[in-house]
């Protein structure tokens, strides 16, 4: 969900759910070369590069100087920061200096099998190039998508079918007891599974 700051090297992200119609009319693209200030974002969500399907590089004060004299270093297409926290503010200042887009990243609405504190393996994120959904003092990409889709449905002959799809999706979420953290479901800790897997690999290599 980015601006057209970089029109190349982008990976499309679309809905794959069979319970709802295609979102091709609201398709957005995330650059595959991103820069982050500090190490907190990648440390707190180990799957972030996989979820975004992007290479995330650490950006330092001297990075722009290095890239100016070393053409082999790849320039990021956009900067990312968490919500509207300090990491986002720092990323925006750096992006403005490089004349690049800043994307706000937040946990997705179906994030993981545990809370953000208990697990560093978040399986979904929200990417917003306008604002962020919880900040009602300004618009957000999610708000604009909802408004645009509402207008589209209002002028569509398939309005009844769309409502049926929406009800099916809501029913599915309730039946499967899905939530942001899914904490009410008995499930293994992903952090624990990763530790056990790494331990087994070390033992097998001995």
N, C-alpha and C positions, 0 to 999 in steps of 0.2 A: 504494500500500500504506500507507494511513494510518488513524489512528484516526478516530472520528466527531467530530473537533474542529469540522469545518465540514461541514454536510450539504448545502450548496449549492455551485454553481459548481465541480463536480468532473467530471473527465474519466475515463471508464472505460478501463482498460488491460487487454486480454485477449489471449490467444494466438490467432494467426491461422494457425498451422501446420496443414496438412492431414494430417500424419503422426501427430498425436496427438489424442486426444479433446478436446472443448471443456473449458475450465477455468472454466465459468460458476459452478460451485459454490465456486470459490476466487477469485472476481473481487474486485479491489481498486481503490480509487479514489485518484487523486492530485489534490489541489487545483490549480486553475489560477492561483492568485495566491500566489507564494512569495516569501520574503524571505531574503536571504543577507547575512552579515556579511563585509565585505571584498570585494575584486574578484578574488581568486585563482581561485575556482571557475569563474566565467564566462570568465575569461581562459584558463584551462587546458583548457577544453572548450567550444569555440565553439558546438557544436550542442546544448548542454544544454537551452536553452529549447525547442528543437524536439523533442528526445527526450522530454522531460517534458510537452510540449504545454502549457506554462505560461508566464505572465509572471513573470519573476524580477527583483525590485527590490532595490536595495542598501539595507540598513538601517543607519542611523546612530544615534548616541547620542540625537540630538534628534528622530528620526523620530516617536516616539510623541507628543511635544509638538506637532509640526507637525500630526499627524492629529487631535489633540484639538481644535485650533482651526480646522482646515480640513476640513469634512465632505466636500469634493470629492475628497480624497485617499483612495485605496482601501486598506483594511486587508488585510494578507496573511492567508491562511487557515492558513499553516504556515511554519515556518522550516526551512531545509536546511543541512546541514554535511557535510563530506567524512569518511566513515568514522567514526572516533572521534578524529580529530585536533583540533587547536586550533580549527579553523573550526567543527567540530561543537560543541565545548564552549562557544564564544562564542555560537553560534546557540541552544543550549539555554538558556543563561542569559537571553538576550533573549526567547526564546519563553515561558519560565516567567514572566517579568515581565508578558508580554502574555496569559498563560493560553492559549497556543497549543501545538500539537503541534510536535515537532522530528522531522524525517525525516533519516535517515542515507543519504547517497548514495555509491555506489561504482561503479567501472567494471563493466560487464556482462560476462558470461562469453564473449560473442562481441562484443568491443568495436570493433575497427577493423582497418585494413589496416597498422597499424604500432603500435609501443609507445606507451604514454602519454607518454613523454619525446619520442618522435620525431614524434607527431601530436597536434594539439589537436582533432581531429575524431572524437570517440568516438561511435559509433552506437548504443550501448546502455548503460544504467545499471541498477544494482540500487537499489531504494528500500525502506527498511526503517523501520518506525515502532516496532519493539520493541528491536532490537539491530543486529547486523550479522553476516553469515554466518561471518566468520573469527574472531570472538571467541567461544570456547567457554565462557567464564566465565559467560555468560548466554544466554538463549534468543534466537532471531531469528525474523523472519517466515518465512524460507525453511525453517527447521527445523520450525516449526509447520505449514507447508503440506505438507511431506513426511510428517510424522506423521499429519496429518488424511487425506491422500490414501491413505496405506498402510492406515489403518483402513477407509476407504471401499472400497478394493479388496478387502480381506480379507473383507468382508461382501457382496461383489458377485458375481453370477453371471457377469459379464463379465471375470473376473480373467484368463483365458487371452487374451482379445482385447487387454486392456490390456498384457500382457506382450509380445504380438506388436507392438503399436504402439511400445513402448519399444525393442524390438530394431530395428525399422525406423528409428527416430530415431537410435539409436547408430550403425547402419550408414551412414546418410546423412551424419552428421557425419564419420565416418572416411573414407568414400569421397570426400567433398568437401575433405578435409584442413583442416577448420575448426578454429580454435583461438582463444584469447582475442585474440591480436594478429595471427594469420595471417601471421607474419613469414617463414615458409618459402615463401610464395607470391610470385612475381614480380608486382609490382603498382605502379602509380604512387603517388606521395606525394600525399595529399589536400591537404596544405598547399601543395605545389608547384603543383597544378592550380588552386587558388584564386588564388594569386599570378598565374599565367599568365592566368587569366580576367579578373582585375581589370586587368591590363596591357592586354589586348586591348580591354576596354571603354573604357579611357582613350584608346587610340589611335584607336578608331572615333569617339570624340566630338570629336576634334580636327578 
